[in-house]
Amino acid sequence: MADTIRVLLVDDEAYVIDALKRHIHWNELGMKVVGEAYDGQQGIEKTLQLNPDCIITDITMPQLDGISMIEQLYQMNSHPYFLIYTGYDDFDYAKKALSYGVSDYILKPALPEEFEAPLEAICNRIREEQIRIIELNRLQKDFEESKQQLFQPFLDELLEGRILTYEQFARKDQFFSSMLAEKEYVVIGVHLENSQDAFAELEMKQQLYALYRINSLVLSLIPGTVYSPGFRSNTAYFLCADQTDSYSLDQLVGLCTRILDFCNKIDDLNLTVRIGISDIVHSFEEISTAFSQTQICIRESLDNEVMQYTNHCMKGSSCPPLSWIFDKDQLIDAILIGNILAAQQLLEKFFSHVSRLPAPQDIYLTPLLSELIGATTVSLLQHGIQYDSKAFSLVVQKHSTIHEAQIHVNEYIQSLIGSIQSRELAKNYQIVHRMIGFTKEHFSEGITLTEIADQLQFTPNYLSTLFAKSMGTSFSQYLAKLRIYKAKELLDSGKYKVYEVGDMVGYKNPEYFTKVFKEFVGTTPSAYAK
């Protein structure tokens, strides 16, 4: 049932208000008189108090006339619908009233039925507006729910170091209103060993509820803004952000000890727990470093232990720095594509992490550089790309400072990119030609770019970029065009049904085949076959 439309009557003559209340069929219109005022000033006060949907008002009134009342309410950003009922027959006043959105203008005296059409029109407009508001609220709710679904991938990107520039980070942070920019960060991980009989014997609903309680406790205990993708494979990671110098490691260890105690006692399940705490980092680029530190702590901690990364390393543990601060394939792709900026950003991230390792840092630097540059060089050699042996030897030698090492590594990477860019484009076209040959041979098998990359021993990202540069179209578009071209040939033969053709060209879903076919041909396969 539609909400009753609330009406305020404003007139300096009481008998007019009384007549309106008695002679107009308010219930039939779905309206209700909620208040009355006897001049414009009272009209403003009643409007602010009662928030009516519609106001029926006179023009000529003491203290404040009807037009001035409407004007002041308009300036106060109050926009009920107005119906003027007046004996003041002045076109200039009527024109001014209409400029403030007045719905209609009725001259006194008037019969009750003369109000029916204007009031019905107002009711219809109000109800249409109410429906629009409900729909907008629903869309806003759906949008917010969609944002929440998209937020998890954003959180994963942060933890895994897949956001390379501050601009990307700030833009997504603003979109999600996550308030992560310009903060200090720490990553906490909680790992549960659920092999205990008591936990394993619980129903799935009870297990999930126990995990939910643990997750909620962490979110409530840790200060600042805390986000988590929840438990995955019995481990939950929490990205914690707060104002600079807000966190202290001693405080975090104390809070995590309380979390550990809660997990041990929850529902007498005797859960075995490991909790890892990263170092406190001060830029979004280092969040992935903190994430990896936490993973190391969880991996190397004992059962029912809280381990903090730096304290662990200081005790002489075999705790290595990160195996990688980023995926090596990212650096290799940047070199192959010739993206110097991306390569430099990745290296900056690498050296930023090394500079924050416990002293003495040189015990980490040489083996890390050897692994980084060695793996990169071997991969490039597999692609037939030669390297400068003199530059290579400068990189892997022992450096006196991190800054010196960074200079040599940057020079080496730039020499590799220069070597690649100076080579003839025939190499690229040869790779693309192999991609096309493999695609034409296997297009009916549901192949993917990842499978082709495995066959040619390149990364999918590199092949995707190379193909687009060489062919002027994406690989997915090329594959779709090839399949639709073959589909048209098969349909032209008249030997096969539509679903058979779709299957023969690699589309196992008939509906999806129809959708793609129509995008390229402009009609459905069935219509084309006729």
N, C-alpha and C positions, 0 to 999 in steps of 0.2 A: 504494500500500500504506500502511495506517495506521501511524503511529509506534508503536513498542513502548512500553507503559506501564511506567514505572519504579516499583519497589516497594522500600520499606525495611522490614525486620523488626526489631522492638524487643521484647525479652523478656530477663529476667535469667537464664533457664534455657537453656543452650546446646542441650540436646537438643530443646527445643521449636522453636527456630529451625531446627535441622538437619532435624527431621521436616517442618516446613512447606516447606523448600526441596526435600526429596526426594519428598514425596507429593502435592503440588499440581501439576497439569499447567499450568505457567506458559505454555509455548509455545502450547498450544491456546487459552489465554485471551488471547494477545497481550500477555503481561506478562513482566517480567524482574526478578529480585531483584538490585538494584544495591548493596545494603549491609545491614549488620546492626549493631545496638547492644544493649548489655546493661543499660542503665538509661535513665531519662528524660533525664538531662543529655547522655549520649552521643547519644541520639536527636535532641536539638536540634542538636548539633554536626554530626551526619551529614546532617541535613535541610538545614542551611545550606550544607553542602559539596556534596551530591549533588543537591539540588532534586528529590526524588522526587514522582511524581504521587499515590502512595498509600502509606499507612503502616499496617501491621498491628502493633498494640501490646498489651502486657499492661497491667494497671492497677497491681498491687502490685509495686514494684521499689525497690531501695535508692537512696539519694541523692535521686531525684526520681521520683514515681509517674507513671503514664501520663496521668492527668487533668491534673496540673499541667504536664506537657510540652505537652499539647495546648493548654492555656490560654496558656502562654507563647508558643508558636508563633503562636497566634491574635493575640496582642498585638503580635507582630513582623510582622504582616501576611503571614504564611506560611500558605497555606490548601490543603494537600494533602487528599485524601480519607482519612478514618480508618476502619479496621475494628478494633474492640476484640475481642481474644481472651484471655479471662481466666477464672480459676476463682473470681473474687471476685463472688459473686452478691449484689449490693447494688443495689436499685432506685434509691436516691438518687444513687449514682455514675453509673448508666446514664442517669438523667435529666439530670444535669449534663453528661455527655459529649454527649448529643444537643443540648444548647444550644449547643455549639461546632461543630455541623455534622457530628458523627460519623455515618457512613453506616449502620453496623449493629453488633450486639453479639452475639458468639458465646461460649458458655460452654465452658470446658475440662471434660473432654476432648471432642473432636469428631472425626468422621470426615472424610477429605478432601473427600467429596462435599458435606458441609455448607457448605463454603466456595464451592462453584461458583456458586450463585445470588447470594449477596452480592457476590462478586468480578465476576461478569458484569454486575450492576447498576452497580457502580462503573465498570467499563470503558465501558459504554454512556454513562454520564453524562460521563465524561472525554472520550470521542470526540465526543459532541454539543457539549461545550464547545469542543473543538478546532475543530470545524466552524464554530461561531459566531465564534470568534476569527478564523479565516481569512476568513469572510464580512465581519466588521467591518473587518478590515485592507483587504480589497478595496474596501469602501464608502469607507473613509477615503482610500484611494489615489485612487478615482474622484472623491471630493469635492475632494481637493487639486488634481487635474488640472482640475476644473471651476473652482476658484478661480483657477487660473492663466489660464484662458480669460477669466474675468471681470476679471482684473487689468488686461488691456490697455485695455478701455474706461475703467477708473478712471484709468489713466495718461493717456489721451487727454483725459479730463475735466479733469484737473489742468493739463495743458499748454495747453488751450484756454480755461481759466477758467470752466468750466461748473459748478463746485462753489462755491456762494455763501456757505455758512456753515461756521464752524469745526467745529460739531457734526457736519455731514455728513462733512467731511474726516476728523475724528478717528474717527468710527464705521467708516468704510471702511478707514482705516489700521489700525485694530485688527483688523478682520475678515481683512484680507489679511496681517497681521503684517509690513507693509512698513517699519515703523520710520521713517516720514517726519515724524512730528509733532515739533514743537519743535526744528527744525534750521535751518541756513542752506542755501540752495539755489543751484545754478548750472546752466544748461542749455548743453550743448555739442552742436553739430551738425556732422556730417561728410557732405559732399556729393561724390559721385563723378561725373565726366563719363565715361560708359562708351562714348563714341562711337569710342574708339580701336580700330583693327582687331584688335589682339592680344586685347583683352578680348571684343569682339563675336564673335570667331571661336571662343571657348571654348564647350564644351558647357554646357548649363544647370546641370548638377551641379557643374561646375568653377567657374562664376560664383558660384553660391550658396556654395560652399566658401570662395572668396576673400572674399566679404562676411562670412561667418561668422568668419573669422580676424580681419578688421578689427574686427568687433563685439566679439570676445573680448578683443582687445588693449586696447580702450578700457575695457572693464569691469574688466580687471586693473590698468590703470595709474592710473586716477583713484581717489583715496582716498575713503573713506566708502562710503555705500550708493549704488549706481548702477543705474538701471533704464532700459530702452530698448524700444520696440515693434519695433525692428529696422529694416532698410532698407525704405523705401517710396519709390518713384520715385527711386531712387538716393540718397536722403538718410536718414540715421539721426539721431535726436535722443536725447540721453542726459540724463535728470534725475538730477543728482548731489546728494546730501544728506549733511551731516556736522555735527558739533557746532559751535556758534557760534565764530567766529574761527578755524576750522580751515583754511579755504581762503584762498589768496592768488592774485591774478590773475597775478602773475609766475610762480608755480609752475604754474598751469594752462596758461599760454601755453607754458612749457617742455615740459610733458607733451604738449600738443597738437602741438608741433613734432616730437616723437618719433613721434607717430601719423602725421603728415603724411609724414615720412621713410619710415616703414614702408609706407605706402600707395604711395608713389612706387616703392619697390623690390620690392614683392610680385610674385614669379614673373615678373619682367621684363615686366610688363604696361604699364608707363609710364602709370599712371593719373594723370589730372589731378584734383586734390583741392582743395576749399575747406573750411575749418574755421572755424566761428563760435563765440564764447564770450560768454555774456551777462554782465551785472553779477552780483555776488553779492547775493542778496536774502534777507530774513530772516523772511518769513511765507508761508504757503501761498497767500494771495491774490495774491502777486507772482510766483508761478511762471509764470503765463501771460504776465506782462510779460517775464520772462526768456526765455521761449520765443519771443516776438515779436522781441525784440532779436537773438536768435540767427538767426532767419529773415532779418532785415535784414542782418546781417553776411554771411551766405552769399550773399545776393542781390547785395550791393555789393562783395564781396571780389574780388580777382584770382585767376587760376588759381594753384594751389599756394601759397596764402597762409593764414596763421592770423590771424584778425581778432577783436579783443576790442572789445565794444560801446563802452564809455566812451572808451577810447583812440582809437577811430575817430572818435567825435564830437568829441573834443578837438582833433583835427587839422584841424577845419574842414570835414569832409566834408559832403556834402548829406544825410547820414544823418538822416532824420526820426525823431521819437519814434514810438511805435506809431501805426499808422493808427487802430487801436482796441484798447483793453484788453479790451473785451467786444463782443459782437455788438450793434449798435444796436437790433436787433429785440427784444432782451431788455429794454432800457429802455422801448421803446415799449409792449411787452406789459405791463410792470409798471404803466405809466401808465394804459393802457386798462382794465386789470383793477382798478385802484385799489389796488394793492399798494405802499403807501408804504414799508414796510420793505425790500422787494426793490429798489425804486428807490434808496433811500438807501444800501444796501450796494453797488450798482453804482457810484454816484457816489463813494462812499468809496474804492472801488478805483481809479477814474479819477484822483482827486486825489492818492491815495497814489503813483501812478506819476509824476504830474507833479512832485511834490515831490522825486523822486529823479533827475530829469533834470539834466544838467550845467548849471551857471550860465552866463549869466543865464536863469532859468526863465521870465521874462515874455515872452521871444521865442517860446516854445512855447505859453504859456497862452492868449493871445487867439485865435490861429488854431484851436487845438484846441477851445476853447469854442465858437467860431463854427460849426465843423463839427458838433460834437456837438449843440448846441442848435438850429442851423439845420436839420439833417437830421431831428431829432425833431419840430420844429414843423411842418415841411413835411408830414411823414407824418401828423401829427394833423390838419392842415388838410384833407388828402385824405379824412379820415374825418368831416369836418364839425365838427371841434372847434375852437372859437375860442380865442385866447390873449390874455393881458394884455400889450398892447404896451408899457406902462410897465415891467412886470417884465422883459419881453424885452430892452429897451434897457439895463436895469441889468446884465443877464447878459453881454451881448456887449461892454460898454464895457471899457476897460483898467482892471485892478484893481491896487491897490498891493501886495496880498499874496494868496497862494493861499487863505488862510483867508477873506478877504473874498469872493473869487470863489465859494468853496464855499457860503457863507451865501446869496448871491444866487441861485445855481443851485438850492439846496434849496428856497428860497422860491418860485422860478418853477415847479419841478416840482410842489410841493404845490398851487400855484394851479391848475395844469392838472388835477391829480387831483380837486381840489375842484370845478372846473367840470364835469368829467365826471360826478362823483357827484351833482351837483345837477340834472343833466338828467333828463328823464322816461325811464322804462324803455321807452317805445314804440320808441325808437331801437334798443335791443337786440333787442326782439321783431321789429322789421322785418328786422334782419340774420338772426335765426334763421329767420324766415319765408322769406327768400330761400334760406337753406341747405336748408330742407326742400323747397322747390319744385324746386331744382336736383337734390336727391337723388332725389325721386320721378320726375323726368324721365330721370335717367341711372343709376338703381340697377342696371340690367342690364348696364352697361358696365364693371363692376369699378372704379368711381370710388374715390378716396381723399380724405381731408380736405385733403391738400396741393393736389389739383386744385381743390377748391372754394375754398380760400383764394386760389389764383391767380386764380380767376374773380371773387371778391369783393374782391380787393386787401387782404386781411388776412393776418396770419401764422397758420399752423395752430394754434400754441399758444393764441393769443387766441381763435380760433373754438372750439377745444375747451373752453376754460374757460367762455366765454360760453354755449355750447350746454348744458353740464352745469348751469350755474346757472339757466338759463331753463326747461329741460325736465326737470330732475331725473334725468337719465340721460346716459350718455356718448354721443357721436355714433356710436361703433362699435356700441354696443348698439342704438341706434335703427335704424341701417342694417341690422343683422342681423335685427331684428324685422320691419322692412319687407319684406325679402327673403323671410323665412320665411312671412309673411302672404300675399305674392303667390304663393309656391310652393304653399301649401295651396289657393289658388283654382285654380291650374292643375292640380294633382293631382285636385281635386274634379271638374273638367270631364271627366276620363277620356280626354282626347285625346292626352296626351303621356306618354312614358316618363320614368322618374325622372331619368336623366342629361340628358335634354332640358330638363326643368324646372330642374335645377340650373344649366345653362348659360344659360337664359332669365332667371334672376334674378341672374346675376352670379357664380356659383360655377363656375369652369372645372374645378375638381378635384372629381370625384364623391364621393370619400371624405371630403373636407372638408365638402362640402354635407351628406352624411349625418350627420356629427358635429355640425354646428351645428343641423340640423333636430331631431335627437334631444334636444339640450340645451333647445330651446324647446318642443317638442311632447311629448317624453317617449317617443317611438317613432321608428323609422326611416321615411324616405319610402316605402319599399316596403311596410312594414306599414300605414302610413297610407292608402296608395292602395287597399289591399284592403278 
